[in-house]
Amino acid sequence: MDNLSLFICLNKPGATKEEEHPWFKDRIGATLHHPSITAKWISEHEVKIAPFPFKCDFKVGLKTKHVSKERRAKYGIERAYLDTDYTMQEVTLVG
């Protein structure tokens, strides 16, 4: 389900289908058992997956950094990245 992690990382939480990264507007990929899986943000903390390939809903944590454009412009990307703290994003995958 590597495409699912990319879906979560490349889209802002709660993104509408129109706002999603182009790779994932139709489907997020395929597995042996499900030739086409779709994902959709239903809130800033929940992603609905269909067909749901897991036994129950569950939460995942994603360690992220959000570096502002202003900070990058002022200090350069490397320093801005190093000086930015990590945050934890929690996402619930639902069927």
Phi and psi in radians as a Rosetta constraint file:
Dihedral C 1 N 2 CA 2 C 2 CIRCULARHARMONIC -1.061 0.35
Dihedral N 2 CA 2 C 2 N 3 CIRCULARHARMONIC -0.592 0.35
Dihedral C 2 N 3 CA 3 C 3 CIRCULARHARMONIC -1.124 0.35
Dihedral N 3 CA 3 C 3 N 4 CIRCULARHARMONIC -0.501 0.35
Dihedral C 3 N 4 CA 4 C 4 CIRCULARHARMONIC -1.155 0.35
Dihedral N 4 CA 4 C 4 N 5 CIRCULARHARMONIC -0.736 0.35
Dihedral C 4 N 5 CA 5 C 5 CIRCULARHARMONIC -1.139 0.35
Dihedral N 5 CA 5 C 5 N 6 CIRCULARHARMONIC -0.664 0.35
Dihedral C 5 N 6 CA 6 C 6 CIRCULARHARMONIC -1.127 0.35
Dihedral N 6 CA 6 C 6 N 7 CIRCULARHARMONIC -0.698 0.35
Dihedral C 6 N 7 CA 7 C 7 CIRCULARHARMONIC -0.990 0.35
Dihedral N 7 CA 7 C 7 N 8 CIRCULARHARMONIC -0.808 0.35
Dihedral C 7 N 8 CA 8 C 8 CIRCULARHARMONIC -1.177 0.35
Dihedral N 8 CA 8 C 8 N 9 CIRCULARHARMONIC -0.713 0.35
Dihedral C 8 N 9 CA 9 C 9 CIRCULARHARMONIC -1.288 0.35
Dihedral N 9 CA 9 C 9 N 10 CIRCULARHARMONIC -0.632 0.35
Dihedral C 9 N 10 CA 10 C 10 CIRCULARHARMONIC -1.561 0.35
Dihedral N 10 CA 10 C 10 N 11 CIRCULARHARMONIC -0.102 0.35
Dihedral C 10 N 11 CA 11 C 11 CIRCULARHARMONIC -2.058 0.35
Dihedral N 11 CA 11 C 11 N 12 CIRCULARHARMONIC 2.465 0.35
Dihedral C 11 N 12 CA 12 C 12 CIRCULARHARMONIC -1.219 0.35
Dihedral N 12 CA 12 C 12 N 13 CIRCULARHARMONIC 2.563 0.35
Dihedral C 12 N 13 CA 13 C 13 CIRCULARHARMONIC -0.976 0.35
Dihedral N 13 CA 13 C 13 N 14 CIRCULARHARMONIC 2.290 0.35
Dihedral C 13 N 14 CA 14 C 14 CIRCULARHARMONIC 1.439 0.35
Dihedral N 14 CA 14 C 14 N 15 CIRCULARHARMONIC 0.149 0.35
Dihedral C 14 N 15 CA 15 C 15 CIRCULARHARMONIC -1.019 0.35
Dihedral N 15 CA 15 C 15 N 16 CIRCULARHARMONIC 2.472 0.35
Dihedral C 15 N 16 CA 16 C 16 CIRCULARHARMONIC -1.379 0.35
Dihedral N 16 CA 16 C 16 N 17 CIRCULARHARMONIC 2.909 0.35
Dihedral C 16 N 17 CA 17 C 17 CIRCULARHARMONIC -1.006 0.35
Dihedral N 17 CA 17 C 17 N 18 CIRCULARHARMONIC -0.634 0.35
Dihedral C 17 N 18 CA 18 C 18 CIRCULARHARMONIC -1.179 0.35
Dihedral N 18 CA 18 C 18 N 19 CIRCULARHARMONIC -0.503 0.35
Dihedral C 18 N 19 CA 19 C 19 CIRCULARHARMONIC -1.533 0.35
Dihedral N 19 CA 19 C 19 N 20 CIRCULARHARMONIC -0.217 0.35
Dihedral C 19 N 20 CA 20 C 20 CIRCULARHARMONIC -1.133 0.35
Dihedral N 20 CA 20 C 20 N 21 CIRCULARHARMONIC 2.673 0.35
Dihedral C 20 N 21 CA 21 C 21 CIRCULARHARMONIC -0.993 0.35
Dihedral N 21 CA 21 C 21 N 22 CIRCULARHARMONIC 2.429 0.35
Dihedral C 21 N 22 CA 22 C 22 CIRCULARHARMONIC -0.969 0.35
Dihedral N 22 CA 22 C 22 N 23 CIRCULARHARMONIC -0.500 0.35
Dihedral C 22 N 23 CA 23 C 23 CIRCULARHARMONIC -1.066 0.35
Dihedral N 23 CA 23 C 23 N 24 CIRCULARHARMONIC -0.449 0.35
Dihedral C 23 N 24 CA 24 C 24 CIRCULARHARMONIC -2.061 0.35
Dihedral N 24 CA 24 C 24 N 25 CIRCULARHARMONIC 0.194 0.35
Dihedral C 24 N 25 CA 25 C 25 CIRCULARHARMONIC -1.162 0.35
Dihedral N 25 CA 25 C 25 N 26 CIRCULARHARMONIC -0.540 0.35
Dihedral C 25 N 26 CA 26 C 26 CIRCULARHARMONIC -1.724 0.35
Dihedral N 26 CA 26 C 26 N 27 CIRCULARHARMONIC -0.828 0.35
Dihedral C 26 N 27 CA 27 C 27 CIRCULARHARMONIC -2.774 0.35
Dihedral N 27 CA 27 C 27 N 28 CIRCULARHARMONIC 2.868 0.35
Dihedral C 27 N 28 CA 28 C 28 CIRCULARHARMONIC -1.777 0.35
Dihedral N 28 CA 28 C 28 N 29 CIRCULARHARMONIC -0.053 0.35
Dihedral C 28 N 29 CA 29 C 29 CIRCULARHARMONIC 2.430 0.35
Dihedral N 29 CA 29 C 29 N 30 CIRCULARHARMONIC -2.858 0.35
Dihedral C 29 N 30 CA 30 C 30 CIRCULARHARMONIC -2.431 0.35
Dihedral N 30 CA 30 C 30 N 31 CIRCULARHARMONIC 2.708 0.35
Dihedral C 30 N 31 CA 31 C 31 CIRCULARHARMONIC -2.241 0.35
Dihedral N 31 CA 31 C 31 N 32 CIRCULARHARMONIC 3.068 0.35
Dihedral C 31 N 32 CA 32 C 32 CIRCULARHARMONIC -1.021 0.35
Dihedral N 32 CA 32 C 32 N 33 CIRCULARHARMONIC -0.686 0.35
Dihedral C 32 N 33 CA 33 C 33 CIRCULARHARMONIC -1.610 0.35
Dihedral N 33 CA 33 C 33 N 34 CIRCULARHARMONIC -0.342 0.35
Dihedral C 33 N 34 CA 34 C 34 CIRCULARHARMONIC -2.323 0.35
Dihedral N 34 CA 34 C 34 N 35 CIRCULARHARMONIC 1.820 0.35
Dihedral C 34 N 35 CA 35 C 35 CIRCULARHARMONIC -1.146 0.35
Dihedral N 35 CA 35 C 35 N 36 CIRCULARHARMONIC -0.377 0.35
Dihedral C 35 N 36 CA 36 C 36 CIRCULARHARMONIC -2.567 0.35
Dihedral N 36 CA 36 C 36 N 37 CIRCULARHARMONIC 2.026 0.35
Dihedral C 36 N 37 CA 37 C 37 CIRCULARHARMONIC -1.992 0.35
Dihedral N 37 CA 37 C 37 N 38 CIRCULARHARMONIC 2.326 0.35
Dihedral C 37 N 38 CA 38 C 38 CIRCULARHARMONIC -1.923 0.35
Dihedral N 38 CA 38 C 38 N 39 CIRCULARHARMONIC 2.656 0.35
Dihedral C 38 N 39 CA 39 C 39 CIRCULARHARMONIC -2.356 0.35
Dihedral N 39 CA 39 C 39 N 40 CIRCULARHARMONIC 2.554 0.35
Dihedral C 39 N 40 CA 40 C 40 CIRCULARHARMONIC -2.620 0.35
Dihedral N 40 CA 40 C 40 N 41 CIRCULARHARMONIC 2.288 0.35
Dihedral C 40 N 41 CA 41 C 41 CIRCULARHARMONIC -1.227 0.35
Dihedral N 41 CA 41 C 41 N 42 CIRCULARHARMONIC 2.186 0.35
Dihedral C 41 N 42 CA 42 C 42 CIRCULARHARMONIC -1.864 0.35
Dihedral N 42 CA 42 C 42 N 43 CIRCULARHARMONIC -0.161 0.35
Dihedral C 42 N 43 CA 43 C 43 CIRCULARHARMONIC -2.852 0.35
Dihedral N 43 CA 43 C 43 N 44 CIRCULARHARMONIC -3.103 0.35
Dihedral C 43 N 44 CA 44 C 44 CIRCULARHARMONIC -1.255 0.35
Dihedral N 44 CA 44 C 44 N 45 CIRCULARHARMONIC -0.167 0.35
Dihedral C 44 N 45 CA 45 C 45 CIRCULARHARMONIC -2.221 0.35
Dihedral N 45 CA 45 C 45 N 46 CIRCULARHARMONIC 0.082 0.35
Dihedral C 45 N 46 CA 46 C 46 CIRCULARHARMONIC -2.358 0.35
Dihedral N 46 CA 46 C 46 N 47 CIRCULARHARMONIC 2.399 0.35
Dihedral C 46 N 47 CA 47 C 47 CIRCULARHARMONIC -2.122 0.35
Dihedral N 47 CA 47 C 47 N 48 CIRCULARHARMONIC 2.188 0.35
Dihedral C 47 N 48 CA 48 C 48 CIRCULARHARMONIC -1.613 0.35
Dihedral N 48 CA 48 C 48 N 49 CIRCULARHARMONIC 2.306 0.35
Dihedral C 48 N 49 CA 49 C 49 CIRCULARHARMONIC -2.078 0.35
Dihedral N 49 CA 49 C 49 N 50 CIRCULARHARMONIC 2.352 0.35
Dihedral C 49 N 50 CA 50 C 50 CIRCULARHARMONIC -2.480 0.35
Dihedral N 50 CA 50 C 50 N 51 CIRCULARHARMONIC 2.368 0.35
Dihedral C 50 N 51 CA 51 C 51 CIRCULARHARMONIC -1.140 0.35
Dihedral N 51 CA 51 C 51 N 52 CIRCULARHARMONIC 2.592 0.35
Dihedral C 51 N 52 CA 52 C 52 CIRCULARHARMONIC -1.389 0.35
Dihedral N 52 CA 52 C 52 N 53 CIRCULARHARMONIC 1.991 0.35
Dihedral C 52 N 53 CA 53 C 53 CIRCULARHARMONIC -1.508 0.35
Dihedral N 53 CA 53 C 53 N 54 CIRCULARHARMONIC 0.079 0.35
Dihedral C 53 N 54 CA 54 C 54 CIRCULARHARMONIC -1.944 0.35
Dihedral N 54 CA 54 C 54 N 55 CIRCULARHARMONIC 2.934 0.35
Dihedral C 54 N 55 CA 55 C 55 CIRCULARHARMONIC -1.377 0.35
Dihedral N 55 CA 55 C 55 N 56 CIRCULARHARMONIC -0.500 0.35
Dihedral C 55 N 56 CA 56 C 56 CIRCULARHARMONIC -2.717 0.35
Dihedral N 56 CA 56 C 56 N 57 CIRCULARHARMONIC 2.879 0.35
Dihedral C 56 N 57 CA 57 C 57 CIRCULARHARMONIC -1.092 0.35
Dihedral N 57 CA 57 C 57 N 58 CIRCULARHARMONIC 2.637 0.35
Dihedral C 57 N 58 CA 58 C 58 CIRCULARHARMONIC -2.750 0.35
Dihedral N 58 CA 58 C 58 N 59 CIRCULARHARMONIC 2.823 0.35
Dihedral C 58 N 59 CA 59 C 59 CIRCULARHARMONIC -1.775 0.35
Dihedral N 59 CA 59 C 59 N 60 CIRCULARHARMONIC 2.546 0.35
Dihedral C 59 N 60 CA 60 C 60 CIRCULARHARMONIC -2.234 0.35
Dihedral N 60 CA 60 C 60 N 61 CIRCULARHARMONIC 2.643 0.35
Dihedral C 60 N 61 CA 61 C 61 CIRCULARHARMONIC -1.960 0.35
Dihedral N 61 CA 61 C 61 N 62 CIRCULARHARMONIC 2.421 0.35
Dihedral C 61 N 62 CA 62 C 62 CIRCULARHARMONIC -2.210 0.35
Dihedral N 62 CA 62 C 62 N 63 CIRCULARHARMONIC 2.060 0.35
Dihedral C 62 N 63 CA 63 C 63 CIRCULARHARMONIC -1.416 0.35
Dihedral N 63 CA 63 C 63 N 64 CIRCULARHARMONIC 2.102 0.35
Dihedral C 63 N 64 CA 64 C 64 CIRCULARHARMONIC -2.305 0.35
Dihedral N 64 CA 64 C 64 N 65 CIRCULARHARMONIC 2.853 0.35
Dihedral C 64 N 65 CA 65 C 65 CIRCULARHARMONIC -2.269 0.35
Dihedral N 65 CA 65 C 65 N 66 CIRCULARHARMONIC 2.342 0.35
Dihedral C 65 N 66 CA 66 C 66 CIRCULARHARMONIC -2.032 0.35
Dihedral N 66 CA 66 C 66 N 67 CIRCULARHARMONIC 1.786 0.35
Dihedral C 66 N 67 CA 67 C 67 CIRCULARHARMONIC -1.664 0.35
Dihedral N 67 CA 67 C 67 N 68 CIRCULARHARMONIC 2.147 0.35
Dihedral C 67 N 68 CA 68 C 68 CIRCULARHARMONIC -1.277 0.35
Dihedral N 68 CA 68 C 68 N 69 CIRCULARHARMONIC 2.664 0.35
Dihedral C 68 N 69 CA 69 C 69 CIRCULARHARMONIC -1.101 0.35
Dihedral N 69 CA 69 C 69 N 70 CIRCULARHARMONIC -0.644 0.35
Dihedral C 69 N 70 CA 70 C 70 CIRCULARHARMONIC -1.098 0.35
Dihedral N 70 CA 70 C 70 N 71 CIRCULARHARMONIC -0.759 0.35
Dihedral C 70 N 71 CA 71 C 71 CIRCULARHARMONIC -1.143 0.35
Dihedral N 71 CA 71 C 71 N 72 CIRCULARHARMONIC -0.717 0.35
Dihedral C 71 N 72 CA 72 C 72 CIRCULARHARMONIC -1.085 0.35
Dihedral N 72 CA 72 C 72 N 73 CIRCULARHARMONIC -0.756 0.35
Dihedral C 72 N 73 CA 73 C 73 CIRCULARHARMONIC -1.140 0.35
Dihedral N 73 CA 73 C 73 N 74 CIRCULARHARMONIC -0.655 0.35
Dihedral C 73 N 74 CA 74 C 74 CIRCULARHARMONIC -1.343 0.35
Dihedral N 74 CA 74 C 74 N 75 CIRCULARHARMONIC -0.715 0.35
Dihedral C 74 N 75 CA 75 C 75 CIRCULARHARMONIC -1.984 0.35
Dihedral N 75 CA 75 C 75 N 76 CIRCULARHARMONIC -0.187 0.35
Dihedral C 75 N 76 CA 76 C 76 CIRCULARHARMONIC 1.565 0.35
Dihedral N 76 CA 76 C 76 N 77 CIRCULARHARMONIC 2.705 0.35
Dihedral C 76 N 77 CA 77 C 77 CIRCULARHARMONIC -1.103 0.35
Dihedral N 77 CA 77 C 77 N 78 CIRCULARHARMONIC -0.730 0.35
Dihedral C 77 N 78 CA 78 C 78 CIRCULARHARMONIC -1.128 0.35
Dihedral N 78 CA 78 C 78 N 79 CIRCULARHARMONIC -0.910 0.35
Dihedral C 78 N 79 CA 79 C 79 CIRCULARHARMONIC -1.130 0.35
Dihedral N 79 CA 79 C 79 N 80 CIRCULARHARMONIC -0.731 0.35
Dihedral C 79 N 80 CA 80 C 80 CIRCULARHARMONIC -1.053 0.35
Dihedral N 80 CA 80 C 80 N 81 CIRCULARHARMONIC -0.740 0.35
Dihedral C 80 N 81 CA 81 C 81 CIRCULARHARMONIC -1.131 0.35
Dihedral N 81 CA 81 C 81 N 82 CIRCULARHARMONIC -0.837 0.35
Dihedral C 81 N 82 CA 82 C 82 CIRCULARHARMONIC -1.120 0.35
Dihedral N 82 CA 82 C 82 N 83 CIRCULARHARMONIC -0.556 0.35
Dihedral C 82 N 83 CA 83 C 83 CIRCULARHARMONIC -1.504 0.35
Dihedral N 83 CA 83 C 83 N 84 CIRCULARHARMONIC -0.054 0.35
Dihedral C 83 N 84 CA 84 C 84 CIRCULARHARMONIC -1.657 0.35
Dihedral N 84 CA 84 C 84 N 85 CIRCULARHARMONIC 2.303 0.35
Dihedral C 84 N 85 CA 85 C 85 CIRCULARHARMONIC -1.312 0.35
Dihedral N 85 CA 85 C 85 N 86 CIRCULARHARMONIC 2.667 0.35
Dihedral C 85 N 86 CA 86 C 86 CIRCULARHARMONIC -1.315 0.35
Dihedral N 86 CA 86 C 86 N 87 CIRCULARHARMONIC 2.630 0.35
Dihedral C 86 N 87 CA 87 C 87 CIRCULARHARMONIC -2.217 0.35
Dihedral N 87 CA 87 C 87 N 88 CIRCULARHARMONIC 2.801 0.35
Dihedral C 87 N 88 CA 88 C 88 CIRCULARHARMONIC -1.932 0.35
Dihedral N 88 CA 88 C 88 N 89 CIRCULARHARMONIC 2.120 0.35
Dihedral C 88 N 89 CA 89 C 89 CIRCULARHARMONIC -1.755 0.35
Dihedral N 89 CA 89 C 89 N 90 CIRCULARHARMONIC 2.213 0.35
Dihedral C 89 N 90 CA 90 C 90 CIRCULARHARMONIC -1.860 0.35
Dihedral N 90 CA 90 C 90 N 91 CIRCULARHARMONIC 2.248 0.35
Dihedral C 90 N 91 CA 91 C 91 CIRCULARHARMONIC -2.232 0.35
Dihedral N 91 CA 91 C 91 N 92 CIRCULARHARMONIC 2.334 0.35
Dihedral C 91 N 92 CA 92 C 92 CIRCULARHARMONIC -1.753 0.35
Dihedral N 92 CA 92 C 92 N 93 CIRCULARHARMONIC 2.212 0.35
Dihedral C 92 N 93 CA 93 C 93 CIRCULARHARMONIC -1.626 0.35
Dihedral N 93 CA 93 C 93 N 94 CIRCULARHARMONIC 2.149 0.35
Dihedral C 93 N 94 CA 94 C 94 CIRCULARHARMONIC -2.148 0.35
Dihedral N 94 CA 94 C 94 N 95 CIRCULARHARMONIC 2.673 0.35
